[in-house]
């Protein structure tokens, strides 16, 4: 039990540190009053040059429900520590222009997509990979993680 308490404290510190860094860049007024580590708007968690049109359709169709505010919780994408926002900020500029992307030495991609569903043939929900790029030279898939290692599963 003690290890779980330490992990919870570490998680809280890591989330606060991510929020502090975002506040240093974007200003503290981008955050909701509650919870303090979530931005008021999705756009507040984007770097310059990334637009909602770069990812909205893909994430909206994905299984992660990243973009939806509910009465119980804000949209996961709004978290300063969102791994989905990390993927979008890293690859958003290439979503509509994948030919400019170079991943693990591969280039010449002609397709790029967020939340790409890849069926396994197994029962249950198919995996949805955070970023997928395909072209004549191969396929590269990215699964983005930020602080998830600190969350009990």
C-alpha positions in Angstrom: 0.0 0.0 0.0 2.9 2.4 0.8 4.3 2.0 -2.7 0.9 2.9 -4.2 0.8 6.1 -2.0 4.3 7.1 -3.1 3.2 6.4 -6.7 0.1 8.6 -6.3 2.2 11.4 -4.8 4.7 11.1 -7.7 1.9 11.2 -10.2 0.4 14.3 -8.6 3.8 16.1 -8.6 4.4 15.0 -12.3 0.9 16.3 -13.3 1.6 19.6 -11.5 5.0 20.0 -13.1 3.5 19.5 -16.6 0.8 22.1 -15.8 3.5 24.5 -14.5 5.4 24.2 -17.8 2.3 24.8 -19.9 1.5 27.8 -17.7 5.0 29.2 -18.3 4.4 28.9 -22.0 0.7 29.8 -22.4 -0.1 31.6 -19.1 -2.0 30.4 -16.1 -5.3 31.7 -17.4 -5.6 28.8 -19.9 -6.5 26.5 -17.0 -9.9 25.6 -15.6 -10.6 26.4 -12.0 -11.2 22.7 -11.4 -9.3 20.5 -12.1 -6.3 22.9 -12.2 -4.2 20.8 -14.6 -6.8 20.9 -17.4 -7.0 23.7 -20.0 -10.3 25.5 -20.6 -10.2 24.8 -24.3 -8.6 22.1 -26.5 -6.7 24.7 -28.4 -4.9 25.9 -25.2 -3.1 22.5 -25.3 -1.7 22.9 -28.8 1.6 24.3 -29.9 1.7 27.0 -32.6 1.2 25.6 -36.0 -1.1 22.8 -35.0 -4.8 23.3 -35.7 -7.9 21.3 -34.7 -8.4 20.5 -38.3 -5.1 18.5 -38.1 -6.6 15.9 -35.7 -10.3 16.5 -34.9 -11.9 14.0 -37.3 -9.4 11.3 -36.4 -9.7 11.7 -32.6 -13.4 12.1 -32.7 -13.7 8.7 -34.4 -11.3 7.0 -32.1 -12.2 4.8 -29.1 -10.4 7.0 -26.5 -13.2 9.7 -26.2 -10.4 12.3 -25.9 -12.3 15.4 -27.0 -15.5 15.1 -25.0 -16.2 17.2 -21.9 -18.8 15.4 -19.6 -20.4 16.6 -16.4 -18.1 14.1 -14.5 -14.8 15.0 -16.2 -13.2 17.4 -18.7 -12.0 16.2 -22.1 -8.8 14.0 -21.6 -7.1 16.0 -24.4 -7.3 19.1 -22.1 -4.9 17.6 -19.5 -1.5 19.3 -19.4 -0.2 15.7 -19.3 -2.3 14.3 -22.2 -0.5 11.7 -24.2 -3.0 12.3 -27.0 -2.0 16.1 -27.1 1.6 15.0 -27.0 1.1 12.9 -30.2 -1.0 15.6 -31.9 1.6 18.3 -31.1 4.4 16.0 -32.4 2.7 14.9 -35.6 -0.1 17.3 -36.3 1.8 19.3 -38.9 2.3 16.1 -40.9 -1.3 14.8 -40.8 -2.2 16.5 -44.1 1.3 16.5 -45.6 2.8 13.2 -44.7 5.4 13.3 -47.5 7.4 15.7 -45.3 7.6 13.2 -42.4 10.7 11.2 -41.7 10.4 8.4 -39.0 13.1 5.9 -38.1 14.7 6.6 -41.5 11.6 6.1 -43.5 10.0 8.9 -45.6 7.7 9.3 -48.6 4.6 8.6 -46.6 1.3 9.1 -48.4 -1.1 8.5 -45.5 -1.0 9.7 -41.9 -3.7 9.4 -39.3 -4.4 9.7 -35.6 -6.2 7.0 -33.6 -5.8 4.4 -36.4 -7.8 1.3 -35.7 -5.8 -1.9 -36.4 -8.0 -5.0 -36.1 -6.3 -8.0 -34.4 -9.0 -10.6 -35.0 -9.4 -11.0 -31.2 -12.5 -10.3 -29.3 -12.9 -6.9 -27.6 -12.0 -3.4 -28.7 -9.4 -3.2 -31.5 -6.3 -1.2 -30.7 -6.4 2.4 -31.8 -2.8 3.6 -32.3 -2.1 7.2 -31.6 -0.4 7.9 -34.9 0.0 5.9 -38.1 2.0 6.7 -41.2 2.1 4.5 -44.3 3.8 4.7 -47.7 5.6 2.7 -50.3 8.6 2.2 -48.0 6.7 0.9 -45.0 4.3 1.6 -42.1 5.3 3.3 -38.8 2.9 3.3 -35.9 3.4 5.4 -32.7 1.8 4.8 -29.3 2.2 7.9 -27.2 2.7 7.7 -23.5 3.4 10.5 -21.0 2.6 9.9 -17.4 0.5 6.7 -17.8 3.2 4.6 -16.2 2.3 6.3 -12.9 -1.4 5.3 -13.1 -2.5 2.1 -11.6 -4.1 -0.3 -14.2 
